[in-house]
Each structure stands twice: as structure tokens, then as C-alpha cells.
């Protein structure tokens, strides 16, 4: 325990020195608010990169998409029976299976714990449900696109807040889409929104640290 305490104290001292030196992170006062043009650039870049990922990704759906489609329809006001039938038709049209009845039967007989997994991820189908009255289940595509925009904006602004560089914020967006993470943003899954909210959470933590809250994490007992 004494060895662990000593190592922990050393780590805290190192963190305190790093933060106080501000060699890696600028203070909030040193970074101005992003301009409207900067935000517009990030959004335009995110939209373009999402479009490229969408165009270059092969199979963008899986069995999971059936459950998200079904949930979106139910949230849009469809009955469970109608939502199941329409989701089955949608997933078959996407090339997954050839018989809608198989999907319908599966939904009616499967252990309820499995669809509960998707019920616990409400943001994606909820956003998609807002588009269902206008474009049907293509709302799943619109919701995935919005997730890509939110993700790009979040990661771009976090990079800007940390570095104070507009170039770094643009590079962060490009890198995020170039890496395998970019492909997940083009899938008709909830992962895009999960990634977006993860970055937003990290951004809030970063803002807390940059505003001085870091002292609570790095104070070393004297």
C-alpha cells in the first residue's frame, strides 16, 4: 500500500506540473469562441465526409436495423403489428432475407430480452421517428446523417478548445472520418449517436478541466 501511495503521489505531482505549465492545453481565455464561419466549415466538412462514407460503405444495414426501424415506427405512432410488418418489408428491401414473414415470426417469438437491448438505445430511433411521417423509414438514413453532423461538430469544437487551432479542429474531423470510426457513422445503427454523445461528454469534461476544475483532480497534499 505504501508503494502504491508513493506512486500515486508521484503521478499527481506530474499531472499538477503538466497542467500548471500549460504546455499542452491553453487556458479558456486564450481560445476565442468559434466563429459562425468556423462552425459552418466543420458542418460542411462533416456532411461531405459522411456522404463519402455513405457512398463507399457496402452493406449499411444488418438485423439490428430491423429493430431500430420497428422502434422508430412505433415511436411515430404505428401499432406494434404494423410497425413489425413495415420494418420486415424495409429490411428485406435492403437485401437481408427474402421473406418478410420470417422477420415477423422472429419478432413475435423471440425472447423479449433481445429487443429490449434496442429499446435501451432510444436516441437513434427517436430522431428517425421525427422523419417517418415525411420520408418513411428513410428517416433512419436522415437520423444517421444528423448523427454524423453532431459527431463532426463535437469533435471539431473539442479539438479547437484543446488546441486553439482551427486547422487542428478540421484535421480532427477528417481523421475521425478517415479512421474506421467513420464507417460506423454511415451504418443504420445507433452507434453514430453513441459516438457523438461520447465526444460531447469528453468535451464537457475538457471544458471543466480548462476552466480550472483540474485543480480538484491534481492538488497534491502538502
Order of alpha helices (4+ residues) and beta strands (2+ residues): alpha-alpha-alpha-alpha-alpha-alpha-alpha-alpha-alpha-alpha-alpha-alpha
